[in-house]
Amino acid sequence: MKEEIISMLVKSQDYVSGEEISQKLGVTRTAIWKHIKELKREGYEITAHPRKGYKLERYPDIPAYYLLKPFLKTRYLGHTGEYHDLIGSTNDRAKELAANKVPEGFLVSANGQTAGRGRLGRSWNSPPGQGLYFSLVLYPSLPPVELPRLTLLAGLALAQALENLGVNVQIKWPNDLLINGQKVAGILTEIAAEAERTIYAVVGIGINIEPLDEEVKSSFAYPATALKEHLPGVSRQSLLAMFLERFEKLYEEFKKGEFAQSLTEYKKRLAFLGEEVMIITGDREYIGVLHDLGEDGSLIINDGNTVKRFAAGEISLRRKEGEHVLSN
């Protein structure tokens, strides 16, 4: 009920009468008043006028889909969704919803996660109020073999959104974003498929927003940073809206078979290009120069004798010098 009230107030950006709200939601004006009181306690600044009704003046910076309307410029991404103050994993919830055929672009977001994770099953520290955690439900009519490219597209879209805010980032193939060599965000794409048919894809993203204390930093197995250490005034809502706008454009092009230009833009931001790196797959290690990306987004490594290609699967990329693990 509170979500519906907030949605009406956000959409209006002006006064909405208690009678209009009660008629639309099918509840009494007294019930509306009680929900308004609860919303005020939760940090929503709502002005009440005896004749005009209620007006939303200010609201907390939480990544709820129903608060994105003033920022959102997409056709469908983020127009439907659900928000959780605390959840196990937004990806897990998005997969449950995708199996039940929620609309494409459905957004699952949370203020915190208790079981956030990244690639290779690694945990992702997701304390409440400290980051931006969300997952998108997609139904691409493409073969499953092509869908790892969604991770690259999401990385590029997030990089473009951050650059628009004035932050220079690099992308560590395939799924991490770095600021000054320190990880600020990670991406996890999961798919469900039968044979060569894609059922759904879920793209999940976790971004460190608030400055990290030493205890949190020590919980990471890699150098980490937070966005507000570089951009103090960033809003989770505006960043999420900017990402959705850019990702929708790239995703629509991808569905039409247009991937080459996105890959070119991705490579402009590729970390460690031309540097010696280590690839770990299972119990084997490969050392060579990160030479290029293939037209399918695969990693091309030159060890001086042979050129090897690696798909995103169960592998980890490290910069050879310094031996820092920078994969989530």
C-alpha positions in Angstrom: 0.0 0.0 0.0 2.8 2.5 0.9 4.5 1.8 -2.4 1.3 2.7 -4.3 0.9 5.9 -2.3 4.5 6.9 -3.0 4.2 6.1 -6.7 1.2 8.4 -7.0 3.0 11.2 -5.2 6.2 10.8 -7.2 4.3 10.7 -10.5 2.3 13.8 -9.6 5.1 15.9 -8.2 2.3 18.1 -6.8 -0.5 17.8 -4.3 -2.7 14.7 -4.5 -6.0 14.8 -2.6 -6.7 12.1 0.1 -10.0 11.4 -1.7 -8.2 10.7 -5.0 -5.7 8.3 -3.3 -8.4 6.5 -1.4 -10.6 6.0 -4.4 -7.7 4.7 -6.6 -6.5 2.4 -3.9 -9.9 1.4 -2.5 -9.2 2.2 1.1 -10.4 4.9 3.5 -8.9 8.3 3.9 -8.1 7.4 7.5 -6.0 4.4 6.3 -4.2 6.7 3.9 -3.4 9.1 6.7 -2.0 6.2 8.8 0.3 5.1 5.9 1.4 8.7 5.4 2.5 8.8 9.1 4.5 5.6 8.6 6.2 7.0 5.5 7.2 10.2 7.4 8.8 8.0 10.1 10.7 6.2 7.4 12.2 9.5 6.2 9.8 10.7 3.5 9.1 14.4 3.8 5.4 14.8 3.0 3.5 18.0 3.3 -0.2 17.7 4.2 -2.7 20.5 3.3 -6.3 20.4 4.5 -7.7 21.2 1.1 -5.1 20.2 -1.4 -4.0 16.8 0.1 -0.5 15.4 0.2 2.7 16.4 -1.6 6.0 14.6 -1.6 8.8 17.1 -1.0 11.8 14.9 -0.4 12.5 11.2 0.0 15.4 8.9 1.1 18.0 7.9 -1.5 17.0 4.3 -1.8 17.1 2.4 -5.1 13.4 1.6 -5.3 11.8 1.4 -8.7 8.8 3.5 -7.7 11.2 6.4 -6.8 13.0 6.4 -10.2 10.2 8.0 -12.2 11.6 11.6 -12.1 15.0 10.3 -13.4 13.9 7.4 -15.7 14.2 7.8 -19.5 13.8 4.1 -20.5 11.0 2.5 -22.4 10.7 -0.5 -20.2 13.8 -1.2 -18.0 13.0 -0.4 -14.4 9.3 0.5 -15.0 8.2 -2.6 -12.9 9.9 -4.1 -10.0 10.1 -4.7 -6.3 12.3 -3.2 -3.6 13.6 -4.8 -0.4 15.2 -3.2 2.6 17.1 -6.4 3.1 17.2 -9.5 1.0 19.4 -12.6 0.6 20.3 -12.0 -3.0 18.6 -9.8 -5.7 19.8 -12.3 -8.3 18.1 -15.2 -6.6 14.9 -13.3 -6.2 15.0 -12.1 -9.8 15.4 -15.7 -11.0 12.4 -16.8 -9.0 10.4 -14.0 -10.6 11.7 -14.6 -14.1 10.6 -18.2 -13.9 7.1 -16.8 -13.2 7.3 -14.5 -16.3 7.3 -11.1 -14.7 7.6 -8.3 -17.4 10.9 -7.8 -19.2 13.0 -5.1 -17.5 11.6 -6.0 -14.0 14.0 -4.5 -11.4 14.8 -6.2 -8.1 16.7 -3.8 -5.9 17.7 -3.8 -2.2 19.2 -1.6 0.4 21.3 -4.5 1.6 22.0 -8.2 0.9 22.8 -11.0 3.3 24.0 -13.5 0.6 25.2 -11.3 -2.2 27.6 -13.0 -4.6 29.7 -12.6 -7.7 31.3 -14.8 -10.3 32.7 -18.2 -9.3 30.5 -18.2 -6.2 32.5 -15.6 -4.4 30.6 -13.6 -1.8 29.9 -9.9 -2.3 29.9 -7.8 0.8 26.5 -5.9 0.7 25.9 -4.1 4.0 22.6 -2.1 4.3 22.8 1.5 3.1 26.4 1.1 1.8 25.9 0.2 -1.8 23.7 -0.1 -4.8 22.5 -3.7 -5.3 20.0 -4.6 -8.1 19.1 -7.2 -10.7 17.3 -7.0 -14.0 15.1 -9.7 -15.6 15.5 -10.1 -19.4 14.1 -12.4 -22.0 16.5 -12.2 -25.0 15.5 -14.3 -28.0 19.1 -15.2 -28.6 21.1 -18.5 -28.3 22.5 -19.0 -24.7 26.1 -19.1 -26.1 25.7 -15.3 -26.9 24.5 -14.2 -23.5 27.8 -13.8 -21.7 28.1 -10.7 -23.8 25.3 -9.2 -21.5 28.0 -8.9 -18.8 30.2 -6.9 -21.2 27.2 -4.6 -22.1 26.3 -4.1 -18.5 29.9 -3.2 -17.7 30.1 -0.7 -20.6 26.7 0.9 -19.6 27.8 1.3 -16.0 31.2 2.8 -17.1 29.4 5.3 -19.4 27.0 6.3 -16.5 30.0 6.8 -14.2 31.9 8.8 -16.8 28.8 11.0 -17.3 29.1 11.8 -13.5 32.8 12.7 -14.0 34.5 9.5 -12.8 37.1 7.7 -15.0 36.8 3.9 -14.8 38.4 0.9 -16.3 36.7 -2.5 -16.9 38.5 -5.6 -15.9 37.3 -8.3 -18.2 34.7 -9.6 -18.0 32.7 -8.2 -15.0 34.5 -5.7 -12.7 34.8 -1.9 -12.8 37.9 -0.3 -11.4 38.7 3.2 -10.2 42.5 3.8 -10.0 43.0 0.0 -10.0 40.6 -0.6 -7.2 37.3 -2.5 -7.6 34.2 -0.4 -7.2 31.6 -2.6 -8.9 30.9 -6.2 -10.0 28.4 -7.8 -12.4 26.9 -11.3 -12.3 24.9 -12.6 -15.3 22.9 -15.9 -14.8 20.8 -17.6 -17.4 18.3 -20.4 -17.7 18.2 -22.3 -21.0 16.9 -25.5 -22.5 19.2 -26.8 -25.3 19.7 -23.9 -27.6 16.7 -21.9 -26.3 17.1 -19.1 -23.7 14.4 -19.0 -21.1 15.6 -15.9 -19.3 18.7 -14.0 -18.2 19.3 -12.1 -15.0 21.9 -9.3 -14.8 22.9 -8.4 -11.3 25.1 -5.5 -10.3 26.7 -4.5 -7.0 28.3 -1.1 -6.5 30.2 0.1 -3.5 28.8 3.6 -2.7 29.6 4.7 0.8 33.3 5.0 1.9 34.5 1.6 3.1 35.9 1.3 6.7 38.9 -0.8 7.3 36.9 -3.8 8.6 34.9 -4.0 5.4 38.0 -3.4 3.2 39.8 -6.3 5.0 36.8 -8.6 4.1 37.6 -8.2 0.4 40.3 -10.4 -1.3 41.3 -7.6 -3.6 41.9 -3.8 -3.5 38.5 -2.1 -3.2 37.1 1.4 -3.3 33.7 3.2 -3.0 32.1 5.7 -5.3 31.7 8.4 -2.7 35.4 8.4 -2.1 35.7 9.9 -5.7 32.2 11.4 -6.1 30.8 12.5 -2.7 27.5 13.8 -3.9 26.4 10.8 -5.9 22.8 9.6 -5.7 21.9 5.9 -5.9 18.7 6.7 -7.7 20.2 9.0 -10.4 23.0 6.5 -11.0 20.6 3.6 -11.3 18.5 5.6 -13.7 21.5 6.6 -15.9 22.7 3.0 -16.0 19.2 1.7 -17.0 19.0 4.3 -19.8 22.4 3.3 -21.3 22.0 -0.4 -20.8 18.6 -0.4 -22.5 20.1 1.2 -25.6 23.0 -1.3 -25.7 20.7 -4.2 -25.1 18.3 -3.3 -27.9 21.2 -3.0 -30.3 22.6 -6.3 -29.1 19.2 -8.0 -29.8 19.4 -6.7 -33.4 22.8 -8.3 -33.8 24.7 -5.0 -33.3 27.6 -5.8 -30.9 30.7 -4.6 -32.7 30.4 -1.0 -31.7 29.7 -1.8 -28.1 32.8 -4.1 -28.1 34.9 -1.3 -29.5 33.8 1.0 -26.7 34.4 -1.7 -24.1 37.9 -2.2 -25.3 38.7 1.5 -24.9 38.1 1.0 -21.2 39.7 -2.4 -20.9 42.1 -2.8 -18.0 45.5 -4.4 -18.5 45.4 -4.2 -22.3 49.0 -4.8 -23.5 50.1 -5.9 -20.0 51.3 -9.3 -18.7 48.4 -11.1 -17.0 47.7 -14.5 -15.5 44.7 -16.6 -16.4 43.6 -19.2 -13.9 41.2 -21.9 -15.0 40.7 -24.9 -12.7 44.1 -25.9 -11.5 46.0 -24.5 -14.6 47.6 -21.1 -15.0 48.5 -19.3 -18.2 50.7 -16.3 -18.4 50.9 -13.9 -21.4 50.1 -10.5 -22.7 46.5 -9.4 -22.8 46.5 -8.8 -26.6 42.9 -8.2 -27.5 39.2 -9.2 -27.3 37.7 -11.5 -29.9 34.6 -10.4 -31.9 32.5 -12.5 -29.4 34.1 -10.7 -26.4 36.5 -13.6 -25.6 39.9 -12.8 -24.1 42.9 -13.2 -26.4 46.2 -13.9 -24.6 49.6 -14.0 -26.4 52.4 -15.9 -24.5 55.0 -15.2 -27.1 54.6 -18.6 -28.7 50.9 -19.1 -29.1 47.7 -17.1 -29.0 45.0 -18.5 -26.7 41.3 -17.5 -26.4 39.3 -17.7 -23.2 35.6 -17.4 -22.7 34.2 -15.8 -19.5 33.2 -19.1 -17.8 35.1 -20.5 -14.8 38.3 -18.5 -15.2 39.9 -15.7 -13.2 42.0 -12.9 -14.6 44.9 -11.3 -12.7 47.5 -8.8 -13.5 50.8 -10.7 -13.3 52.8 -7.9 -11.6 51.7 -7.4 -8.0 49.7 -10.6 -7.9 46.5 -8.8 -6.7 43.4 -10.8 -7.3 40.9 -8.4 -9.0 38.2 -10.8 -10.0 35.0 -11.2 -8.0 
